[in-house]
Amino acid sequence: MLDVALRAISLVSCAIIALSFVLFASEQASDASHGQVSAVVDPGGATERQRESHHTKARETIDDVNDVILRPFAAPLSSDNVWVKRGVPTLFGLLVYGLLLLYLARMIKVRSKPLVHHHREQPAVAPDASDSTPTPGV
């Protein structure tokens, strides 16, 4: 049961992270000519308000959930590149929530199953060589 919950959390988290990054990338592509700086994982108040004014309610909800999910990975980066600031936490989030949670779910499922010992059946006893009759002409 716990493994199913972990798998669900992992898949939902990865879907939100990926969707948020795809929306971010499409926004960056459309706004590339303006040089607009998009929101990073842990935006300040002014950037957050600017982001809210440009996005729909659904998009803002996705970005807010993404910010919460990626908060553990939102260490300050020394890069000024918005792609690095957004991409590195996204990569860490996908690794942790995708790989590690799914691995943990698999381990829990494996550990929760009782060990089954498969005993090999004893092979049928072959007839003795002394009991066999010689074939004629050999």
C-alpha positions, 0 to 999 in steps of 0.5 A, a space after each residue: 500500500 505504501 509503495 502505491 502511494 509513493 509511486 503516485 506521489 512520484 508520478 504526480 510530482 514529476 508530471 508537475 515539475 515537467 509541465 512547469 518546465 515545459 511552460 517555462 521553456 515555451 514562455 522563454 522561447 516566446 519572450 526571447 526577443 524581449 529579454 524578459 527574466 522569468 521567475 526562478 524556483 524561489 522568486 522574490 515578492 516583486 518577481 512573484 507578483 510580476 509572474 502572477 500578472 502574466 499567467 493564468 490562474 491554472 499556470 500560476 497554480 502549477 508554478 506555485 506547486 512546482 516552487 513548493 516541490 522544488 524548494 529543497 533544491 532551490 540553493 542559490 546558484 552563482 549563475 545569472 542564466 535563468 535556464 541554469 537557475 530553473 534547470 538545475 533544481 528541475 533536474 534534481 527534482 526529477 532525479 529525487 522524485 522520479 528515480 529515488 521515490 520509485 526505487 524506494 517504492 520498489 524496495 518497499 514492495 519487494 521487502 513486504 512480500 514473504 520469501 518463497 523458497 523454491 525447492 527443486 524436485 529430486 530428479 527421477 532416478 535413472 536406471 542403473 547401467 547394469 540393468 540395461 540390456 546391450 543393444 545388438 550389433 554394437 
